[in-house]
Amino acid sequence: MIIIPAIDIKNSRCVRLKQGEMSKETVYSDSPLDMASHWVERGAERLHLVDLDGAVEGRPVNRDLVKAIVGSVPVPVELGGGIRDMKTIDAYLSAGVRWVILGTVAYKDPDFVASACERFPGQVILGIDVRDDRVAIEGWREETSITASEMAKEFESRSLAAIIYTDIHRDGMSTGPNVEATRALARSVSVSVIASGGISGLQDVLSLLPLSEDGVIGMITGRALYEGTLDLRQAVELTKSGNFEKKS
């Protein structure tokens, strides 16, 4: 299992939001590019980028900054936010992004996601963002009636790289991850899952590590790293202390 630092980009700065509220931001750096290099130096094996402006506007906004980050780091990058058409996917993957994350469009146009998985097998991640077990879309501003499990099942047979499961209530709150809901989702599908939301320190990393047996391959964390309650080097060393296998 790997630790994946999150770099959320808003107005060209590195920020973290509380429960996805665009008005509840904390700016941690004026240079997302510098933060990317910093986390790699601290041992990151993968980075999680989100174009927050793009998620709200439904189109890429920080494209040039994303490309600069991808071109500056030696580790793979996954990217979400405002990716709604095949041209954008192709442009990002051609620029070196390893995986694109599709969330809102998966709900609004599932056929498009199916086509994207067929055209780019193993390079599409399904982003499932949940509030009270209901999927939220459009930068978490709109709630749907579909559950996380229902959405996951709809795309399970596609060539997804993984599913990112985010508990919105816990995101940016440092209240601990939703271990049980993450485990339940991972057990219900054959696709590997990445946990997101709520990690506050090493104790939360420890709580998620056993889920590797259920198919959870990684965990995304942001605020805990930026505020220093989680040391990335220490967390990475912890994940390497056991044998955590990817679901086959």
C-alpha positions as a Markdown table, in Angstrom:
| # | Residue | x | y | z |
|---|---|---|---|---|
| 1 | Met | 0.0 | 0.0 | 0.0 |
| 2 | Ile | 1.3 | 3.5 | -0.8 |
| 3 | Ile | 0.9 | 7.0 | 0.6 |
| 4 | Ile | -0.2 | 9.5 | -2.0 |
| 5 | Pro | 0.3 | 13.2 | -1.2 |
| 6 | Ala | -2.5 | 15.4 | -2.5 |
| 7 | Ile | -1.8 | 18.7 | -4.3 |
| 8 | Asp | -5.1 | 20.6 | -4.8 |
| 9 | Ile | -4.7 | 23.6 | -7.1 |
| 10 | Lys | -6.9 | 26.6 | -6.8 |
| 11 | Asn | -6.0 | 30.0 | -8.4 |
| 12 | Ser | -2.6 | 28.5 | -9.2 |
| 13 | Arg | -1.9 | 27.9 | -5.5 |
| 14 | Cys | -1.7 | 24.8 | -3.4 |
| 15 | Val | -4.7 | 24.7 | -1.0 |
| 16 | Arg | -6.7 | 22.3 | 1.1 |
| 17 | Leu | -10.5 | 22.6 | 1.5 |
| 18 | Lys | -12.7 | 21.5 | 4.4 |
| 19 | Gln | -15.4 | 19.0 | 3.3 |
| 20 | Gly | -14.9 | 20.2 | -0.3 |
| 21 | Glu | -16.2 | 23.8 | 0.4 |
| 22 | Met | -14.4 | 26.1 | -2.0 |
| 23 | Ser | -14.9 | 29.0 | 0.4 |
| 24 | Lys | -13.2 | 27.0 | 3.2 |
| 25 | Glu | -9.7 | 27.0 | 1.9 |
| 26 | Thr | -6.3 | 27.0 | 3.5 |
| 27 | Val | -3.4 | 28.1 | 1.3 |
| 28 | Tyr | -0.3 | 26.1 | 2.0 |
| 29 | Ser | 2.0 | 27.2 | -0.8 |
| 30 | Asp | 2.0 | 29.7 | -3.7 |
| 31 | Ser | 3.9 | 27.1 | -5.7 |
| 32 | Pro | 2.2 | 23.7 | -6.3 |
| 33 | Leu | 5.3 | 22.9 | -8.4 |
| 34 | Asp | 7.6 | 23.3 | -5.4 |
| 35 | Met | 5.3 | 21.2 | -3.2 |
| 36 | Ala | 5.3 | 18.4 | -5.8 |
| 37 | Ser | 9.2 | 18.4 | -5.6 |
| 38 | His | 9.1 | 18.5 | -1.9 |
| 39 | Trp | 6.8 | 15.5 | -1.5 |
| 40 | Val | 8.9 | 13.5 | -3.9 |
| 41 | Glu | 12.0 | 14.4 | -1.9 |
| 42 | Arg | 10.2 | 13.1 | 1.2 |
| 43 | Gly | 9.6 | 9.8 | -0.4 |
| 44 | Ala | 6.3 | 10.1 | -2.4 |
| 45 | Glu | 6.0 | 7.4 | -5.0 |
| 46 | Arg | 3.0 | 8.9 | -6.6 |
| 47 | Leu | 1.1 | 12.2 | -6.5 |
| 48 | His | -2.5 | 13.1 | -6.5 |
| 49 | Leu | -3.3 | 16.3 | -8.3 |
| 50 | Val | -6.7 | 18.0 | -8.4 |
| 51 | Asp | -7.6 | 21.0 | -10.6 |
| 52 | Leu | -10.2 | 22.4 | -8.2 |
| 53 | Asp | -11.1 | 25.3 | -10.5 |
| 54 | Gly | -11.5 | 22.8 | -13.3 |
| 55 | Ala | -13.8 | 20.7 | -11.1 |
| 56 | Val | -16.1 | 23.7 | -10.6 |
| 57 | Glu | -16.0 | 25.0 | -14.1 |
| 58 | Gly | -16.2 | 21.6 | -15.8 |
| 59 | Arg | -13.1 | 22.2 | -17.9 |
| 60 | Pro | -9.3 | 22.3 | -17.4 |
| 61 | Val | -8.2 | 25.6 | -15.8 |
| 62 | Asn | -4.8 | 24.8 | -14.5 |
| 63 | Arg | -3.6 | 22.8 | -17.4 |
| 64 | Asp | -0.2 | 24.5 | -17.8 |
| 65 | Leu | 0.6 | 24.1 | -14.1 |
| 66 | Val | -0.3 | 20.4 | -14.2 |
| 67 | Lys | 1.9 | 19.9 | -17.2 |
| 68 | Ala | 4.8 | 21.7 | -15.4 |
| 69 | Ile | 4.4 | 19.4 | -12.4 |
| 70 | Val | 4.2 | 16.3 | -14.4 |
| 71 | Gly | 7.4 | 17.3 | -16.3 |
| 72 | Ser | 9.3 | 18.1 | -13.2 |
| 73 | Val | 8.8 | 14.9 | -11.0 |
| 74 | Pro | 10.1 | 11.4 | -11.6 |
| 75 | Val | 7.0 | 9.7 | -10.1 |
| 76 | Pro | 3.6 | 9.0 | -11.7 |
| 77 | Val | 0.8 | 11.5 | -11.3 |
| 78 | Glu | -3.0 | 10.9 | -11.2 |
| 79 | Leu | -5.1 | 13.9 | -12.0 |
| 80 | Gly | -8.8 | 14.9 | -11.5 |
| 81 | Gly | -10.9 | 18.0 | -12.0 |
| 82 | Gly | -12.7 | 19.3 | -15.0 |
| 83 | Ile | -12.0 | 16.3 | -17.2 |
| 84 | Arg | -15.1 | 15.8 | -19.2 |
| 85 | Asp | -14.2 | 14.9 | -22.8 |
| 86 | Met | -11.9 | 12.6 | -24.8 |
| 87 | Lys | -9.7 | 15.4 | -26.1 |
| 88 | Thr | -8.8 | 16.5 | -22.6 |
| 89 | Ile | -8.0 | 12.9 | -21.5 |
| 90 | Asp | -5.8 | 12.4 | -24.6 |
| 91 | Ala | -4.0 | 15.8 | -24.0 |
| 92 | Tyr | -3.3 | 15.0 | -20.3 |
| 93 | Leu | -2.1 | 11.5 | -21.0 |
| 94 | Ser | 0.1 | 12.7 | -23.9 |
| 95 | Ala | 1.6 | 15.3 | -21.5 |
| 96 | Gly | 2.7 | 12.5 | -19.1 |
| 97 | Val | -0.2 | 12.2 | -16.7 |
| 98 | Arg | -0.3 | 8.5 | -15.8 |
| 99 | Trp | -4.0 | 8.3 | -14.8 |
| 100 | Val | -7.0 | 10.6 | -15.2 |
| 101 | Ile | -9.7 | 10.6 | -12.6 |
| 102 | Leu | -13.3 | 10.7 | -13.8 |
| 103 | Gly | -16.1 | 11.5 | -11.3 |
| 104 | Thr | -18.9 | 13.9 | -12.4 |
| 105 | Val | -18.9 | 12.7 | -16.0 |
| 106 | Ala | -19.1 | 9.1 | -14.8 |
| 107 | Tyr | -22.5 | 9.9 | -13.3 |
| 108 | Lys | -23.7 | 12.2 | -16.1 |
| 109 | Asp | -22.4 | 10.2 | -19.1 |
| 110 | Pro | -21.4 | 6.6 | -18.2 |
| 111 | Asp | -21.1 | 5.7 | -21.9 |
| 112 | Phe | -18.3 | 8.2 | -22.3 |
| 113 | Val | -16.4 | 6.7 | -19.3 |
| 114 | Ala | -16.9 | 3.2 | -20.8 |
| 115 | Ser | -15.4 | 4.5 | -24.1 |
| 116 | Ala | -12.5 | 6.2 | -22.3 |
| 117 | Cys | -11.7 | 2.9 | -20.5 |
| 118 | Glu | -11.8 | 1.1 | -23.8 |
| 119 | Arg | -9.5 | 3.6 | -25.5 |
| 120 | Phe | -7.2 | 4.1 | -22.5 |
| 121 | Pro | -7.2 | 0.8 | -20.6 |
| 122 | Gly | -5.6 | 1.0 | -17.2 |
| 123 | Gln | -5.3 | 4.7 | -17.3 |
| 124 | Val | -8.7 | 5.8 | -16.0 |
| 125 | Ile | -9.5 | 6.0 | -12.3 |
| 126 | Leu | -13.1 | 6.3 | -11.2 |
| 127 | Gly | -13.6 | 9.0 | -8.5 |
| 128 | Ile | -16.4 | 8.2 | -6.1 |
| 129 | Asp | -17.0 | 11.1 | -3.7 |
| 130 | Val | -19.6 | 10.4 | -1.1 |
| 131 | Arg | -21.7 | 12.4 | 1.4 |
| 132 | Asp | -23.9 | 10.2 | 3.6 |
| 133 | Asp | -23.4 | 7.3 | 1.3 |
| 134 | Arg | -24.7 | 9.3 | -1.7 |
| 135 | Val | -22.4 | 10.2 | -4.6 |
| 136 | Ala | -21.7 | 13.9 | -5.0 |
| 137 | Ile | -20.7 | 15.6 | -8.3 |
| 138 | Glu | -19.8 | 18.9 | -9.8 |
| 139 | Gly | -17.0 | 19.7 | -7.3 |
| 140 | Trp | -19.2 | 18.1 | -4.5 |
| 141 | Arg | -21.8 | 20.8 | -4.9 |
| 142 | Glu | -24.6 | 18.5 | -6.1 |
| 143 | Glu | -25.8 | 15.3 | -4.5 |
| 144 | Thr | -27.2 | 12.3 | -6.4 |
| 145 | Ser | -29.4 | 9.4 | -5.4 |
| 146 | Ile | -26.9 | 6.8 | -6.3 |
| 147 | Thr | -24.7 | 5.0 | -3.7 |
| 148 | Ala | -21.0 | 4.4 | -3.9 |
| 149 | Ser | -21.5 | 0.7 | -4.3 |
| 150 | Glu | -24.0 | 1.2 | -7.2 |
| 151 | Met | -21.6 | 3.4 | -9.1 |
| 152 | Ala | -18.7 | 1.1 | -8.5 |
| 153 | Lys | -20.7 | -1.9 | -9.8 |
| 154 | Glu | -21.7 | 0.0 | -12.9 |
| 155 | Phe | -18.1 | 0.3 | -14.0 |
| 156 | Glu | -16.6 | -2.8 | -12.4 |
| 157 | Ser | -16.3 | -4.7 | -15.7 |
| 158 | Arg | -14.4 | -1.8 | -17.4 |
| 159 | Ser | -10.7 | -1.5 | -17.6 |
| 160 | Leu | -10.3 | 0.8 | -14.6 |
| 161 | Ala | -7.0 | 1.3 | -13.0 |
| 162 | Ala | -8.7 | 1.9 | -9.6 |
| 163 | Ile | -11.5 | 3.5 | -7.7 |
| 164 | Ile | -10.8 | 6.5 | -5.4 |
| 165 | Tyr | -13.3 | 6.5 | -2.5 |
| 166 | Thr | -13.6 | 9.8 | -0.7 |
| 167 | Asp | -15.7 | 10.5 | 2.3 |
| 168 | Ile | -16.6 | 14.2 | 1.9 |
| 169 | His | -17.5 | 14.7 | 5.6 |
| 170 | Arg | -14.0 | 13.6 | 6.6 |
| 171 | Asp | -12.0 | 15.3 | 3.8 |
| 172 | Gly | -9.7 | 18.0 | 5.1 |
| 173 | Met | -11.1 | 17.5 | 8.6 |
| 174 | Ser | -8.4 | 15.2 | 10.1 |
| 175 | Thr | -11.1 | 13.2 | 11.9 |
| 176 | Gly | -9.9 | 9.8 | 10.7 |
| 177 | Pro | -10.7 | 7.8 | 7.6 |
| 178 | Asn | -14.0 | 6.0 | 7.1 |
| 179 | Val | -12.4 | 2.6 | 7.4 |
| 180 | Glu | -15.5 | 0.5 | 7.4 |
| 181 | Ala | -17.1 | 2.1 | 4.4 |
| 182 | Thr | -13.8 | 1.9 | 2.5 |
| 183 | Arg | -13.5 | -1.8 | 3.4 |
| 184 | Ala | -17.1 | -2.5 | 2.4 |
| 185 | Leu | -16.6 | -0.9 | -1.0 |
| 186 | Ala | -13.3 | -2.7 | -1.6 |
| 187 | Arg | -14.9 | -6.1 | -0.7 |
| 188 | Ser | -17.9 | -5.5 | -3.0 |
| 189 | Val | -15.9 | -5.0 | -6.2 |
| 190 | Ser | -12.9 | -6.6 | -8.0 |
| 191 | Val | -11.3 | -3.2 | -8.8 |
| 192 | Ser | -8.6 | -1.9 | -6.5 |
| 193 | Val | -9.5 | 0.9 | -4.2 |
| 194 | Ile | -7.7 | 4.0 | -3.0 |
| 195 | Ala | -8.8 | 5.5 | 0.3 |
| 196 | Ser | -9.2 | 9.3 | 0.7 |
| 197 | Gly | -10.4 | 11.7 | 3.4 |
| 198 | Gly | -9.7 | 12.2 | 7.1 |
| 199 | Ile | -6.2 | 10.9 | 7.6 |
| 200 | Ser | -4.7 | 12.9 | 10.6 |
| 201 | Gly | -1.6 | 10.9 | 11.5 |
| 202 | Leu | 0.2 | 7.6 | 11.7 |
| 203 | Gln | -2.6 | 6.0 | 13.7 |
| 204 | Asp | -4.9 | 6.5 | 10.7 |
| 205 | Val | -2.3 | 5.0 | 8.3 |
| 206 | Leu | -2.2 | 2.0 | 10.6 |
| 207 | Ser | -6.0 | 1.7 | 10.6 |
| 208 | Leu | -6.0 | 1.5 | 6.8 |
| 209 | Leu | -3.1 | -0.8 | 6.2 |
| 210 | Pro | -5.0 | -4.0 | 7.0 |
| 211 | Leu | -7.4 | -3.1 | 4.2 |
| 212 | Ser | -4.7 | -4.1 | 1.7 |
| 213 | Glu | -6.1 | -7.7 | 2.1 |
| 214 | Asp | -9.5 | -6.4 | 0.8 |
| 215 | Gly | -8.0 | -4.7 | -2.2 |
| 216 | Val | -7.1 | -1.2 | -1.0 |
| 217 | Ile | -3.8 | -0.3 | -2.7 |
| 218 | Gly | -3.2 | 3.2 | -1.4 |
| 219 | Met | -4.3 | 6.2 | 0.7 |
| 220 | Ile | -4.4 | 9.9 | -0.3 |
| 221 | Thr | -3.6 | 12.5 | 2.3 |
| 222 | Gly | -3.2 | 16.2 | 2.3 |
| 223 | Arg | -3.9 | 18.4 | 5.3 |
| 224 | Ala | -2.1 | 16.0 | 7.7 |
| 225 | Leu | 1.1 | 16.3 | 5.6 |
| 226 | Tyr | 0.9 | 20.1 | 5.2 |
| 227 | Glu | 0.2 | 20.7 | 8.9 |
| 228 | Gly | 2.9 | 18.3 | 10.0 |
| 229 | Thr | 0.7 | 15.8 | 11.9 |
| 230 | Leu | 1.9 | 13.1 | 9.5 |
| 231 | Asp | 5.5 | 12.7 | 8.5 |
| 232 | Leu | 5.6 | 11.4 | 5.0 |
| 233 | Arg | 9.0 | 9.6 | 5.3 |
| 234 | Gln | 7.8 | 7.8 | 8.4 |
| 235 | Ala | 4.5 | 6.9 | 6.8 |
| 236 | Val | 6.2 | 5.5 | 3.7 |
| 237 | Glu | 8.5 | 3.4 | 5.9 |
| 238 | Leu | 5.5 | 2.1 | 7.8 |
| 239 | Thr | 3.8 | 0.9 | 4.6 |
| 240 | Lys | 6.9 | -0.9 | 3.6 |
| 241 | Ser | 7.2 | -2.8 | 6.8 |
| 242 | Gly | 4.7 | -5.5 | 5.8 |
| 243 | Asn | 3.6 | -7.3 | 2.7 |
| 244 | Phe | 0.6 | -5.5 | 1.2 |
| 245 | Glu | -0.5 | -7.0 | -2.1 |
| 246 | Lys | -2.7 | -5.5 | -4.8 |
| 247 | Lys | -6.0 | -7.2 | -5.4 |
| 248 | Ser | -5.7 | -9.5 | -8.4 |
